[in-house]
Amino acid sequence: MLTTVNGYYDGFHIVISDKIELKKGQRVTITADISETPSEKKVDLSRFMGHGKKLFADDPDKYVKELRENDRI
């Protein structure tokens, strides 16, 4: 069975960020992102807060339920 996990290279070893159990000698296949820039770019979501009308006032589940109730003809 195959699975995908995240990790990084610390300069000496490949460190797996996700929790996964491996046995000694277990075969692994490694795919590396060799782009020029590190993928550490983070979007500052606080820049978008407080702009325009809120999607929902307090309870997102209630908002979605109301949308689903009103989408039938």
N, C-alpha and C positions, 0 to 999 in steps of 0.2 A: 504494500500500500504506500502511496506517495502522499506527502503533505508539504505545505509551504510554511516556512517560519522566517521571522525577521531576525536580523543580527547585524553586527558590524565588525570591522577589523580594527583591533586595538594597537596595531603596530607589530604584534608578535603572534597573536592567535585570532581565530574567528570566534566571536562571542555570540551565542544565540540569545536573543532577547526574549523569545517566547518560551513558555514552559513546555518541555517535551522530554520524554525519557528516551535515551539512547543506550544501547548496550555496547560494551567494548568490542571493537572490531566491526561494528555495524556499518554497512555501506551507506554513504551519503553522496549526493550530487549537489555541487555548489554553483549557483549562478550569481555573478557579481554585477552591480550597477557601476559602470566605469565612466559615468558622465564626468565632465570637467568640474562642475560645481557640486559641492556636497548637497545632499538632499535635506539639509537641516532648515530649509526655508520654512518659516512659520508665518501663517497669516495672523495678523493682529486683529482678532474679531472685535475688540473693543472699539475700533474705528467705526464699525457699523452699528453699534448699539445706540439707541435713542434717536435714530433717524427714521422718520416716517411713522406710519401706523403700525402698531404691534400686530403680529399674526393672530395671537390669542391673548386674552386678558389675564387669565389665571390658570385654567386647567386645559392643557392641550388635548387630553383624552375626550373631554366634553366637546371641545371645538371640532375634533375629527368626527365624533359621533353625529353632531349636528350637520356636518357637511354630507355625511353618508345618508342621513335621513332625508335630506332635501335634494338628492341627486336622481331620484326616480320620477318618472312621468306618471 
